[in-house]
Amino acid sequence: MERIKATHEARFSAVEETISKRFETQFPDATDGLVATKPTTLVGLRQVFGDEAFSDEDVATETPKLAAYADKLANVPEVYRDFMCQVLARCVKIDSWRFDRPSVPCQDLIAALNIDDRELIETVGLLNGYGLASFDEDFNDRTLVTIYDPGDLVRWCDITHFCDARGVPLERVVVDVSFGLLDT
């Protein structure tokens, strides 16, 4: 009886394994191949802003936060990381920082990125689910898209300034999730 049971279970186990492998090859997760680089020293960022801008203690507390943000961002599909990058670039272009946070009016994004309001709502909703962005309102009752900063002291305004000063495309940090560039 035990032999019959073992034979029966082995037959179905093999089928389950075959189905699982077929599913994995038909529907690979595009984020699996992305390896986020994480900062450890912030040497490059400190060179751009001056050593006094970020103390050794600041580096010690911020690098784990930046690493956690990079890990979170690495799980986001590329199309949404690209959207985040475009919002950040638009923020720089139109100087739309709200309390030093990147916040761009929705109507501006709809026109500039040539997207409709449904697509904007879905995209920001997805990013909100990852804890990366949300809708906000300003004092003029305009709805904004706000991208959350990766750290308490290292904010997107700092990273965009770093990229500009070093000639590093913002896409390298956001889309490629190369936060390790802040060390160079």
PyMOL commands that place a pseudoatom at each C-alpha (Angstrom):
pseudoatom trace, name=CA, resn=MET, resi=1, chain=A, elem=C, hetatm=0, pos=[0.000, 0.000, 0.000]
pseudoatom trace, name=CA, resn=GLU, resi=2, chain=A, elem=C, hetatm=0, pos=[2.854, 2.395, 0.867]
pseudoatom trace, name=CA, resn=ARG, resi=3, chain=A, elem=C, hetatm=0, pos=[4.548, 1.627, -2.451]
pseudoatom trace, name=CA, resn=ILE, resi=4, chain=A, elem=C, hetatm=0, pos=[1.336, 2.369, -4.398]
pseudoatom trace, name=CA, resn=LYS, resi=5, chain=A, elem=C, hetatm=0, pos=[0.876, 5.641, -2.495]
pseudoatom trace, name=CA, resn=ALA, resi=6, chain=A, elem=C, hetatm=0, pos=[4.509, 6.689, -3.115]
pseudoatom trace, name=CA, resn=THR, resi=7, chain=A, elem=C, hetatm=0, pos=[4.200, 5.882, -6.842]
pseudoatom trace, name=CA, resn=HIS, resi=8, chain=A, elem=C, hetatm=0, pos=[0.951, 7.840, -7.074]
pseudoatom trace, name=CA, resn=GLU, resi=9, chain=A, elem=C, hetatm=0, pos=[2.408, 10.887, -5.269]
pseudoatom trace, name=CA, resn=ALA, resi=10, chain=A, elem=C, hetatm=0, pos=[5.587, 10.808, -7.367]
pseudoatom trace, name=CA, resn=ARG, resi=11, chain=A, elem=C, hetatm=0, pos=[3.541, 10.851, -10.584]
pseudoatom trace, name=CA, resn=PHE, resi=12, chain=A, elem=C, hetatm=0, pos=[1.580, 13.961, -9.502]
pseudoatom trace, name=CA, resn=SER, resi=13, chain=A, elem=C, hetatm=0, pos=[4.665, 15.640, -8.053]
pseudoatom trace, name=CA, resn=ALA, resi=14, chain=A, elem=C, hetatm=0, pos=[6.377, 15.381, -11.452]
pseudoatom trace, name=CA, resn=VAL, resi=15, chain=A, elem=C, hetatm=0, pos=[3.331, 16.885, -13.183]
pseudoatom trace, name=CA, resn=GLU, resi=16, chain=A, elem=C, hetatm=0, pos=[3.221, 19.759, -10.678]
pseudoatom trace, name=CA, resn=GLU, resi=17, chain=A, elem=C, hetatm=0, pos=[6.929, 20.460, -11.188]
pseudoatom trace, name=CA, resn=THR, resi=18, chain=A, elem=C, hetatm=0, pos=[6.502, 20.461, -15.000]
pseudoatom trace, name=CA, resn=ILE, resi=19, chain=A, elem=C, hetatm=0, pos=[3.560, 22.878, -14.806]
pseudoatom trace, name=CA, resn=SER, resi=20, chain=A, elem=C, hetatm=0, pos=[5.475, 25.144, -12.429]
pseudoatom trace, name=CA, resn=LYS, resi=21, chain=A, elem=C, hetatm=0, pos=[8.528, 25.272, -14.736]
pseudoatom trace, name=CA, resn=ARG, resi=22, chain=A, elem=C, hetatm=0, pos=[6.361, 25.961, -17.784]
pseudoatom trace, name=CA, resn=PHE, resi=23, chain=A, elem=C, hetatm=0, pos=[4.630, 28.833, -15.945]
pseudoatom trace, name=CA, resn=GLU, resi=24, chain=A, elem=C, hetatm=0, pos=[7.997, 30.321, -14.923]
pseudoatom trace, name=CA, resn=THR, resi=25, chain=A, elem=C, hetatm=0, pos=[9.291, 30.253, -18.497]
pseudoatom trace, name=CA, resn=GLN, resi=26, chain=A, elem=C, hetatm=0, pos=[6.079, 31.640, -20.009]
pseudoatom trace, name=CA, resn=PHE, resi=27, chain=A, elem=C, hetatm=0, pos=[5.725, 34.460, -17.503]
pseudoatom trace, name=CA, resn=PRO, resi=28, chain=A, elem=C, hetatm=0, pos=[9.137, 35.564, -16.269]
pseudoatom trace, name=CA, resn=ASP, resi=29, chain=A, elem=C, hetatm=0, pos=[9.180, 38.441, -13.784]
pseudoatom trace, name=CA, resn=ALA, resi=30, chain=A, elem=C, hetatm=0, pos=[10.977, 41.300, -15.545]
pseudoatom trace, name=CA, resn=THR, resi=31, chain=A, elem=C, hetatm=0, pos=[12.198, 42.672, -12.212]
pseudoatom trace, name=CA, resn=ASP, resi=32, chain=A, elem=C, hetatm=0, pos=[14.075, 39.463, -11.328]
pseudoatom trace, name=CA, resn=GLY, resi=33, chain=A, elem=C, hetatm=0, pos=[17.134, 40.419, -13.385]
pseudoatom trace, name=CA, resn=LEU, resi=34, chain=A, elem=C, hetatm=0, pos=[17.488, 43.875, -11.837]
pseudoatom trace, name=CA, resn=VAL, resi=35, chain=A, elem=C, hetatm=0, pos=[20.111, 44.194, -9.146]
pseudoatom trace, name=CA, resn=ALA, resi=36, chain=A, elem=C, hetatm=0, pos=[19.934, 47.460, -7.235]
pseudoatom trace, name=CA, resn=THR, resi=37, chain=A, elem=C, hetatm=0, pos=[23.230, 49.055, -6.283]
pseudoatom trace, name=CA, resn=LYS, resi=38, chain=A, elem=C, hetatm=0, pos=[23.237, 50.590, -2.839]
pseudoatom trace, name=CA, resn=PRO, resi=39, chain=A, elem=C, hetatm=0, pos=[25.340, 53.390, -1.401]
pseudoatom trace, name=CA, resn=THR, resi=40, chain=A, elem=C, hetatm=0, pos=[27.686, 52.771, 1.481]
pseudoatom trace, name=CA, resn=THR, resi=41, chain=A, elem=C, hetatm=0, pos=[29.764, 55.944, 1.833]
pseudoatom trace, name=CA, resn=LEU, resi=42, chain=A, elem=C, hetatm=0, pos=[27.934, 58.782, 0.013]
pseudoatom trace, name=CA, resn=VAL, resi=43, chain=A, elem=C, hetatm=0, pos=[31.395, 60.103, -0.890]
pseudoatom trace, name=CA, resn=GLY, resi=44, chain=A, elem=C, hetatm=0, pos=[30.200, 61.508, -4.220]
pseudoatom trace, name=CA, resn=LEU, resi=45, chain=A, elem=C, hetatm=0, pos=[27.185, 63.193, -2.658]
pseudoatom trace, name=CA, resn=ARG, resi=46, chain=A, elem=C, hetatm=0, pos=[29.389, 64.667, 0.083]
pseudoatom trace, name=CA, resn=GLN, resi=47, chain=A, elem=C, hetatm=0, pos=[31.817, 65.986, -2.527]
pseudoatom trace, name=CA, resn=VAL, resi=48, chain=A, elem=C, hetatm=0, pos=[29.006, 67.755, -4.368]
pseudoatom trace, name=CA, resn=PHE, resi=49, chain=A, elem=C, hetatm=0, pos=[27.468, 69.278, -1.230]
pseudoatom trace, name=CA, resn=GLY, resi=50, chain=A, elem=C, hetatm=0, pos=[30.563, 69.529, 0.959]
pseudoatom trace, name=CA, resn=ASP, resi=51, chain=A, elem=C, hetatm=0, pos=[31.483, 67.212, 3.814]
pseudoatom trace, name=CA, resn=GLU, resi=52, chain=A, elem=C, hetatm=0, pos=[29.685, 69.443, 6.291]
pseudoatom trace, name=CA, resn=ALA, resi=53, chain=A, elem=C, hetatm=0, pos=[26.343, 68.783, 4.551]
pseudoatom trace, name=CA, resn=PHE, resi=54, chain=A, elem=C, hetatm=0, pos=[26.337, 65.117, 5.610]
pseudoatom trace, name=CA, resn=SER, resi=55, chain=A, elem=C, hetatm=0, pos=[28.226, 64.057, 8.721]
pseudoatom trace, name=CA, resn=ASP, resi=56, chain=A, elem=C, hetatm=0, pos=[29.579, 60.563, 9.275]
pseudoatom trace, name=CA, resn=GLU, resi=57, chain=A, elem=C, hetatm=0, pos=[26.586, 59.930, 11.538]
pseudoatom trace, name=CA, resn=ASP, resi=58, chain=A, elem=C, hetatm=0, pos=[24.234, 61.114, 8.772]
pseudoatom trace, name=CA, resn=VAL, resi=59, chain=A, elem=C, hetatm=0, pos=[25.861, 58.680, 6.358]
pseudoatom trace, name=CA, resn=ALA, resi=60, chain=A, elem=C, hetatm=0, pos=[25.535, 55.854, 8.873]
pseudoatom trace, name=CA, resn=THR, resi=61, chain=A, elem=C, hetatm=0, pos=[21.797, 56.486, 9.354]
pseudoatom trace, name=CA, resn=GLU, resi=62, chain=A, elem=C, hetatm=0, pos=[20.921, 57.365, 5.745]
pseudoatom trace, name=CA, resn=THR, resi=63, chain=A, elem=C, hetatm=0, pos=[22.660, 54.580, 3.821]
pseudoatom trace, name=CA, resn=PRO, resi=64, chain=A, elem=C, hetatm=0, pos=[20.392, 51.827, 5.230]
pseudoatom trace, name=CA, resn=LYS, resi=65, chain=A, elem=C, hetatm=0, pos=[17.335, 53.934, 4.356]
pseudoatom trace, name=CA, resn=LEU, resi=66, chain=A, elem=C, hetatm=0, pos=[18.632, 54.485, 0.819]
pseudoatom trace, name=CA, resn=ALA, resi=67, chain=A, elem=C, hetatm=0, pos=[19.397, 50.768, 0.501]
pseudoatom trace, name=CA, resn=ALA, resi=68, chain=A, elem=C, hetatm=0, pos=[15.864, 49.864, 1.618]
pseudoatom trace, name=CA, resn=TYR, resi=69, chain=A, elem=C, hetatm=0, pos=[14.397, 52.373, -0.859]
pseudoatom trace, name=CA, resn=ALA, resi=70, chain=A, elem=C, hetatm=0, pos=[16.567, 50.912, -3.647]
pseudoatom trace, name=CA, resn=ASP, resi=71, chain=A, elem=C, hetatm=0, pos=[15.340, 47.408, -2.794]
pseudoatom trace, name=CA, resn=LYS, resi=72, chain=A, elem=C, hetatm=0, pos=[11.738, 48.612, -2.885]
pseudoatom trace, name=CA, resn=LEU, resi=73, chain=A, elem=C, hetatm=0, pos=[12.284, 50.423, -6.193]
pseudoatom trace, name=CA, resn=ALA, resi=74, chain=A, elem=C, hetatm=0, pos=[13.938, 47.352, -7.728]
pseudoatom trace, name=CA, resn=ASN, resi=75, chain=A, elem=C, hetatm=0, pos=[10.647, 45.456, -7.321]
pseudoatom trace, name=CA, resn=VAL, resi=76, chain=A, elem=C, hetatm=0, pos=[8.747, 48.052, -9.355]
pseudoatom trace, name=CA, resn=PRO, resi=77, chain=A, elem=C, hetatm=0, pos=[8.317, 47.280, -13.077]
pseudoatom trace, name=CA, resn=GLU, resi=78, chain=A, elem=C, hetatm=0, pos=[10.498, 49.422, -15.324]
pseudoatom trace, name=CA, resn=VAL, resi=79, chain=A, elem=C, hetatm=0, pos=[7.610, 51.309, -16.916]
pseudoatom trace, name=CA, resn=TYR, resi=80, chain=A, elem=C, hetatm=0, pos=[6.648, 52.697, -13.488]
pseudoatom trace, name=CA, resn=ARG, resi=81, chain=A, elem=C, hetatm=0, pos=[10.264, 53.504, -12.552]
pseudoatom trace, name=CA, resn=ASP, resi=82, chain=A, elem=C, hetatm=0, pos=[10.452, 55.387, -15.842]
pseudoatom trace, name=CA, resn=PHE, resi=83, chain=A, elem=C, hetatm=0, pos=[7.291, 57.301, -14.941]
pseudoatom trace, name=CA, resn=MET, resi=84, chain=A, elem=C, hetatm=0, pos=[8.852, 58.237, -11.579]
pseudoatom trace, name=CA, resn=CYS, resi=85, chain=A, elem=C, hetatm=0, pos=[11.948, 59.442, -13.385]
pseudoatom trace, name=CA, resn=GLN, resi=86, chain=A, elem=C, hetatm=0, pos=[9.845, 61.557, -15.747]
pseudoatom trace, name=CA, resn=VAL, resi=87, chain=A, elem=C, hetatm=0, pos=[7.991, 63.128, -12.810]
pseudoatom trace, name=CA, resn=LEU, resi=88, chain=A, elem=C, hetatm=0, pos=[11.307, 63.935, -11.123]
pseudoatom trace, name=CA, resn=ALA, resi=89, chain=A, elem=C, hetatm=0, pos=[12.731, 65.370, -14.347]
pseudoatom trace, name=CA, resn=ARG, resi=90, chain=A, elem=C, hetatm=0, pos=[9.581, 67.437, -14.854]
pseudoatom trace, name=CA, resn=CYS, resi=91, chain=A, elem=C, hetatm=0, pos=[9.870, 68.690, -11.286]
pseudoatom trace, name=CA, resn=VAL, resi=92, chain=A, elem=C, hetatm=0, pos=[13.411, 69.881, -11.971]
pseudoatom trace, name=CA, resn=LYS, resi=93, chain=A, elem=C, hetatm=0, pos=[12.414, 71.408, -15.295]
pseudoatom trace, name=CA, resn=ILE, resi=94, chain=A, elem=C, hetatm=0, pos=[9.543, 73.479, -13.911]
pseudoatom trace, name=CA, resn=ASP, resi=95, chain=A, elem=C, hetatm=0, pos=[11.048, 73.907, -10.422]
pseudoatom trace, name=CA, resn=SER, resi=96, chain=A, elem=C, hetatm=0, pos=[8.080, 72.288, -8.744]
pseudoatom trace, name=CA, resn=TRP, resi=97, chain=A, elem=C, hetatm=0, pos=[9.431, 71.384, -5.321]
pseudoatom trace, name=CA, resn=ARG, resi=98, chain=A, elem=C, hetatm=0, pos=[6.976, 71.544, -2.442]
pseudoatom trace, name=CA, resn=PHE, resi=99, chain=A, elem=C, hetatm=0, pos=[8.820, 71.660, 0.892]
pseudoatom trace, name=CA, resn=ASP, resi=100, chain=A, elem=C, hetatm=0, pos=[11.795, 70.280, -1.067]
pseudoatom trace, name=CA, resn=ARG, resi=101, chain=A, elem=C, hetatm=0, pos=[9.695, 67.278, -2.136]
pseudoatom trace, name=CA, resn=PRO, resi=102, chain=A, elem=C, hetatm=0, pos=[9.077, 66.612, -5.818]
pseudoatom trace, name=CA, resn=SER, resi=103, chain=A, elem=C, hetatm=0, pos=[5.435, 67.539, -6.426]
pseudoatom trace, name=CA, resn=VAL, resi=104, chain=A, elem=C, hetatm=0, pos=[4.142, 68.197, -9.922]
pseudoatom trace, name=CA, resn=PRO, resi=105, chain=A, elem=C, hetatm=0, pos=[0.600, 69.309, -10.794]
pseudoatom trace, name=CA, resn=CYS, resi=106, chain=A, elem=C, hetatm=0, pos=[-1.402, 66.503, -12.390]
pseudoatom trace, name=CA, resn=GLN, resi=107, chain=A, elem=C, hetatm=0, pos=[-2.580, 68.691, -15.268]
pseudoatom trace, name=CA, resn=ASP, resi=108, chain=A, elem=C, hetatm=0, pos=[1.037, 69.531, -16.098]
pseudoatom trace, name=CA, resn=LEU, resi=109, chain=A, elem=C, hetatm=0, pos=[1.973, 65.830, -16.156]
pseudoatom trace, name=CA, resn=ILE, resi=110, chain=A, elem=C, hetatm=0, pos=[-1.021, 64.928, -18.295]
pseudoatom trace, name=CA, resn=ALA, resi=111, chain=A, elem=C, hetatm=0, pos=[-0.036, 67.546, -20.879]
pseudoatom trace, name=CA, resn=ALA, resi=112, chain=A, elem=C, hetatm=0, pos=[3.744, 67.112, -20.712]
pseudoatom trace, name=CA, resn=LEU, resi=113, chain=A, elem=C, hetatm=0, pos=[3.793, 63.298, -20.692]
pseudoatom trace, name=CA, resn=ASN, resi=114, chain=A, elem=C, hetatm=0, pos=[0.854, 62.949, -23.066]
pseudoatom trace, name=CA, resn=ILE, resi=115, chain=A, elem=C, hetatm=0, pos=[-1.087, 60.620, -20.789]
pseudoatom trace, name=CA, resn=ASP, resi=116, chain=A, elem=C, hetatm=0, pos=[-4.741, 60.627, -19.802]
pseudoatom trace, name=CA, resn=ASP, resi=117, chain=A, elem=C, hetatm=0, pos=[-6.076, 61.079, -16.303]
pseudoatom trace, name=CA, resn=ARG, resi=118, chain=A, elem=C, hetatm=0, pos=[-7.045, 57.386, -16.008]
pseudoatom trace, name=CA, resn=GLU, resi=119, chain=A, elem=C, hetatm=0, pos=[-3.489, 56.284, -16.762]
pseudoatom trace, name=CA, resn=LEU, resi=120, chain=A, elem=C, hetatm=0, pos=[-2.124, 58.843, -14.301]
pseudoatom trace, name=CA, resn=ILE, resi=121, chain=A, elem=C, hetatm=0, pos=[-4.478, 57.637, -11.548]
pseudoatom trace, name=CA, resn=GLU, resi=122, chain=A, elem=C, hetatm=0, pos=[-3.581, 53.985, -12.151]
pseudoatom trace, name=CA, resn=THR, resi=123, chain=A, elem=C, hetatm=0, pos=[0.162, 54.649, -12.286]
pseudoatom trace, name=CA, resn=VAL, resi=124, chain=A, elem=C, hetatm=0, pos=[0.288, 56.789, -9.155]
pseudoatom trace, name=CA, resn=GLY, resi=125, chain=A, elem=C, hetatm=0, pos=[-2.008, 54.295, -7.414]
pseudoatom trace, name=CA, resn=LEU, resi=126, chain=A, elem=C, hetatm=0, pos=[0.422, 51.497, -8.205]
pseudoatom trace, name=CA, resn=LEU, resi=127, chain=A, elem=C, hetatm=0, pos=[3.403, 53.559, -6.999]
pseudoatom trace, name=CA, resn=ASN, resi=128, chain=A, elem=C, hetatm=0, pos=[1.441, 54.382, -3.858]
pseudoatom trace, name=CA, resn=GLY, resi=129, chain=A, elem=C, hetatm=0, pos=[1.046, 50.663, -3.244]
pseudoatom trace, name=CA, resn=TYR, resi=130, chain=A, elem=C, hetatm=0, pos=[4.835, 50.380, -3.266]
pseudoatom trace, name=CA, resn=GLY, resi=131, chain=A, elem=C, hetatm=0, pos=[5.079, 53.331, -0.863]
pseudoatom trace, name=CA, resn=LEU, resi=132, chain=A, elem=C, hetatm=0, pos=[6.809, 55.551, -3.429]
pseudoatom trace, name=CA, resn=ALA, resi=133, chain=A, elem=C, hetatm=0, pos=[4.297, 58.229, -4.462]
pseudoatom trace, name=CA, resn=SER, resi=134, chain=A, elem=C, hetatm=0, pos=[0.883, 59.692, -3.806]
pseudoatom trace, name=CA, resn=PHE, resi=135, chain=A, elem=C, hetatm=0, pos=[-1.549, 62.370, -4.805]
pseudoatom trace, name=CA, resn=ASP, resi=136, chain=A, elem=C, hetatm=0, pos=[-1.400, 65.558, -2.770]
pseudoatom trace, name=CA, resn=GLU, resi=137, chain=A, elem=C, hetatm=0, pos=[-2.996, 68.992, -2.847]
pseudoatom trace, name=CA, resn=ASP, resi=138, chain=A, elem=C, hetatm=0, pos=[-1.357, 72.386, -2.720]
pseudoatom trace, name=CA, resn=PHE, resi=139, chain=A, elem=C, hetatm=0, pos=[-2.708, 75.599, -1.210]
pseudoatom trace, name=CA, resn=ASN, resi=140, chain=A, elem=C, hetatm=0, pos=[-4.391, 76.452, -4.509]
pseudoatom trace, name=CA, resn=ASP, resi=141, chain=A, elem=C, hetatm=0, pos=[-6.416, 73.208, -4.418]
pseudoatom trace, name=CA, resn=ARG, resi=142, chain=A, elem=C, hetatm=0, pos=[-4.443, 71.754, -7.329]
pseudoatom trace, name=CA, resn=THR, resi=143, chain=A, elem=C, hetatm=0, pos=[-3.889, 68.016, -7.280]
pseudoatom trace, name=CA, resn=LEU, resi=144, chain=A, elem=C, hetatm=0, pos=[-0.206, 67.075, -7.368]
pseudoatom trace, name=CA, resn=VAL, resi=145, chain=A, elem=C, hetatm=0, pos=[1.796, 63.912, -7.821]
pseudoatom trace, name=CA, resn=THR, resi=146, chain=A, elem=C, hetatm=0, pos=[4.348, 63.691, -5.028]
pseudoatom trace, name=CA, resn=ILE, resi=147, chain=A, elem=C, hetatm=0, pos=[7.290, 61.295, -5.117]
pseudoatom trace, name=CA, resn=TYR, resi=148, chain=A, elem=C, hetatm=0, pos=[8.469, 60.187, -1.684]
pseudoatom trace, name=CA, resn=ASP, resi=149, chain=A, elem=C, hetatm=0, pos=[12.061, 60.910, -0.761]
pseudoatom trace, name=CA, resn=PRO, resi=150, chain=A, elem=C, hetatm=0, pos=[14.390, 57.944, -0.335]
pseudoatom trace, name=CA, resn=GLY, resi=151, chain=A, elem=C, hetatm=0, pos=[15.772, 59.146, 2.995]
pseudoatom trace, name=CA, resn=ASP, resi=152, chain=A, elem=C, hetatm=0, pos=[15.207, 61.676, 5.730]
pseudoatom trace, name=CA, resn=LEU, resi=153, chain=A, elem=C, hetatm=0, pos=[18.285, 63.730, 4.865]
pseudoatom trace, name=CA, resn=VAL, resi=154, chain=A, elem=C, hetatm=0, pos=[19.024, 62.545, 1.333]
pseudoatom trace, name=CA, resn=ARG, resi=155, chain=A, elem=C, hetatm=0, pos=[16.081, 63.726, -0.716]
pseudoatom trace, name=CA, resn=TRP, resi=156, chain=A, elem=C, hetatm=0, pos=[15.272, 63.662, -4.411]
pseudoatom trace, name=CA, resn=CYS, resi=157, chain=A, elem=C, hetatm=0, pos=[16.208, 67.344, -4.682]
pseudoatom trace, name=CA, resn=ASP, resi=158, chain=A, elem=C, hetatm=0, pos=[19.713, 66.359, -3.465]
pseudoatom trace, name=CA, resn=ILE, resi=159, chain=A, elem=C, hetatm=0, pos=[19.944, 63.403, -5.831]
pseudoatom trace, name=CA, resn=THR, resi=160, chain=A, elem=C, hetatm=0, pos=[18.815, 65.426, -8.865]
pseudoatom trace, name=CA, resn=HIS, resi=161, chain=A, elem=C, hetatm=0, pos=[21.361, 68.124, -7.967]
pseudoatom trace, name=CA, resn=PHE, resi=162, chain=A, elem=C, hetatm=0, pos=[24.045, 65.436, -7.586]
pseudoatom trace, name=CA, resn=CYS, resi=163, chain=A, elem=C, hetatm=0, pos=[23.171, 63.978, -10.999]
pseudoatom trace, name=CA, resn=ASP, resi=164, chain=A, elem=C, hetatm=0, pos=[23.310, 67.404, -12.619]
pseudoatom trace, name=CA, resn=ALA, resi=165, chain=A, elem=C, hetatm=0, pos=[26.634, 68.275, -10.968]
pseudoatom trace, name=CA, resn=ARG, resi=166, chain=A, elem=C, hetatm=0, pos=[28.219, 64.936, -11.897]
pseudoatom trace, name=CA, resn=GLY, resi=167, chain=A, elem=C, hetatm=0, pos=[26.713, 64.658, -15.376]
pseudoatom trace, name=CA, resn=VAL, resi=168, chain=A, elem=C, hetatm=0, pos=[24.935, 61.443, -14.393]
pseudoatom trace, name=CA, resn=PRO, resi=169, chain=A, elem=C, hetatm=0, pos=[21.613, 60.849, -16.142]
pseudoatom trace, name=CA, resn=LEU, resi=170, chain=A, elem=C, hetatm=0, pos=[18.837, 60.701, -13.545]
pseudoatom trace, name=CA, resn=GLU, resi=171, chain=A, elem=C, hetatm=0, pos=[17.647, 57.500, -15.254]
pseudoatom trace, name=CA, resn=ARG, resi=172, chain=A, elem=C, hetatm=0, pos=[20.745, 55.715, -13.946]
pseudoatom trace, name=CA, resn=VAL, resi=173, chain=A, elem=C, hetatm=0, pos=[19.593, 56.222, -10.363]
pseudoatom trace, name=CA, resn=VAL, resi=174, chain=A, elem=C, hetatm=0, pos=[15.827, 55.853, -10.804]
pseudoatom trace, name=CA, resn=VAL, resi=175, chain=A, elem=C, hetatm=0, pos=[15.264, 53.432, -13.687]
pseudoatom trace, name=CA, resn=ASP, resi=176, chain=A, elem=C, hetatm=0, pos=[18.481, 51.411, -13.301]
pseudoatom trace, name=CA, resn=VAL, resi=177, chain=A, elem=C, hetatm=0, pos=[18.225, 51.659, -9.487]
pseudoatom trace, name=CA, resn=SER, resi=178, chain=A, elem=C, hetatm=0, pos=[21.918, 52.544, -9.202]
pseudoatom trace, name=CA, resn=PHE, resi=179, chain=A, elem=C, hetatm=0, pos=[21.979, 54.343, -5.867]
pseudoatom trace, name=CA, resn=GLY, resi=180, chain=A, elem=C, hetatm=0, pos=[25.588, 53.211, -5.529]
pseudoatom trace, name=CA, resn=LEU, resi=181, chain=A, elem=C, hetatm=0, pos=[26.446, 56.106, -7.865]
pseudoatom trace, name=CA, resn=LEU, resi=182, chain=A, elem=C, hetatm=0, pos=[26.059, 58.401, -4.841]
pseudoatom trace, name=CA, resn=ASP, resi=183, chain=A, elem=C, hetatm=0, pos=[29.343, 56.920, -3.617]
pseudoatom trace, name=CA, resn=THR, resi=184, chain=A, elem=C, hetatm=0, pos=[31.278, 57.982, -6.736]
for i in range(1, 184): cmd.bond("trace and resi %d" % i, "trace and resi %d" % (i + 1))
show_as sticks, trace
zoom trace
